[in-house]
Structure formats: structure tokens, C-alpha cells
């Protein structure tokens, strides 16, 4: 996300998620590619479950995962989509949903890309169309990569 991967386990800031919020970070796809999931950079506490998703530049969700147990602290965790998705070059948004407030997720503290959250969401329902952010808000954009 944001073209800035984690280099060491201490990168990013330990953000405290809220179960009714989806965390959003822009990712640029520069060539046609098929992706199978998101590798999320978990924070210092891995508890409960997470879901990942991907939205296009219009905010339409194009891929989602099943609910997955968080595993690994200050480490990347691969979470597969329910089906692989073919992407054209363009701007997309990685989506992260965590079902509790005990877990921590590493988020970007600075950047020149869109990062935000969408409130009023329901974890059990899953992702809905998002309003694509246009500005960067610190400690909201999850550090993540497509794979």
C-alpha cells in the first residue's frame, strides 16, 4: 500500500482497530496481474479474526476473503481472497476489517497516497462499496501488499 512496504518488524504504528470500521489504503497496480490475496502487516497483538478485501477506484469491492484467524505479531500474514481476481493497471484500495479492539495492526504514519477508514460497518456482513478516500490520514492505512 502506498508503495511503501515494511522493511523491519518495527515499521509502522500499532493502530487499535474498531470492529465497526474498515481501514483503507491505496495501492497502485502498474501492469495487468492476477492476485490471490492480501499480505497484511499485523501489529504487536494478533487476536481474533480479520478479513481483507480489494476495491476498485470507484469504491466497488472486487475481491474479499473469508474471516481468518490473525496469526503472527509484527509480521506479514497472507490472507487469500475467496477467488483470484484479474486486475488491469490502475488505482485500487486494500480493505482491512478486524473483529475486535484487542488486536493491533501496523499502519502507515506518513505517505502521499489515500488512506482512511469507513465507519458504521458490520464485520459479520462484510465489505460494502466504499467511498474512495482522496487524502492521507495517519495511522489508518494498513501496511499491506497484494500477492
N, C-alpha and C positions, 0 to 999 in steps of 0.2 A: 504494500500500500504506500502511496506517495513516492514510490521509487526509492524508499529508504528501509532496507531490511535491517534487522538486528545484527550486530556484529559480535556482541558478547552477551552473556546472560543478564547483565545489569542494565542493558539498554532499555529505554522507555521508562514510563512511570507506572507504578502499581495502581491502577484505577479500580474503584469499587463499583461493580455493576449494580443495576437495579433491575429486578425481574420484569418490569413493565417498560423497559427501554431497549431499543435496538441501536447498537453502535455501528457507525457507518464511516468508511474510509474509501477514498477514490483510488482506483488502480487503472493504469493505462495499459491497454493491450496494443502492441505495435505491429503485430502480424497475425494472420489467421492461425488459430490454435484451438485444440480441443482440450478442455480442462476437466479434471475429475473431482476437484475439491479445493478446500482452503486449508492452508497450514497456518494455524493461529499461534501467536506467541503468548502462551499462558504466563500469568504473573506468579507471585510468591505463594499463592494458595490455590490449589486445584481441588475444588469441591463441587458436588452437584453435576449438572449437565449443561451442555451448550449445544447450540445449533448455529450453523453458518449458512449464508446464502450469498447470492450474487444478483445485483440489479443492473439493468442497462442504463444508459444516460437519461432515459425518460423516467426512470424510477420503477419500471416494471421488473418484477422478480423473475429471473430466467433460470435459476437453479437454487435448490435447497438441500439440506442434509436432514437426516433423522436426528432425533435427540441422542446425544453421545456423552458418555461419562467423561468428565475432564480428567486428564492424566498428564502428569509431569509438571514440575514447577520451574519457572523461568526457563522454559524450553518450548520449542515448536511442537505442536500436536497436529497431525494431519487428520482432517475430518472430511470424509468423502461425501459428495453430492449423491442424491438418490439415483441420478443418471448423469453421465458425462454430457457436457454441453460444448458445441462448436461455437467459437466466438470470432467475429470479424474485428478488425482493428477498430479501436475507439476507447471511450471512457466508460468504465463500469464502476460499480460500488460494491465492496465487500461488506457484508452484513453479519453482525455477531449478536447473538441473543444468549444470555446466561440466566438460568432459572433460580438464582439465589443471590444474596448480598454478601455471602461469606467468601466466595471465590474472588480472585484478583486476575486482572488481565492487563498485559503491558500495552500501553497506548503511546502514541507519538506526542511529544511535548512541543514540537515545533514543526513547521513544514509549509510548503507552498502548494497545497492541494486541499481539496474539500474533505472535511472531517467534521462529523456532528453526531447527534443522536435523534431518534424519533421516539417520543413518549407516548404513553397510553396504549401500549401493545400488550398482547396476551401470549405468554410463552406457549401454552398448550395449543393455541390456534395457529401459531407460526407466523411467517412473514407476510406482510401485505405490501401493496405498492407503496413506495417511499416518495417523499418529496426530496429530490436530489439536492444536497447541500451545495452551496457555491463558495463558501468561505471555510477557513480552517479554525476549529475550536480546539484548544489544547486539552490533552488528556481524554479525548473522546474517540479518536480514530484508532482502532485496533491495529497493532503491528501484525501484518499477515501477508501471505503470499498465495498466489494461485498455483496449483500443480495439476 
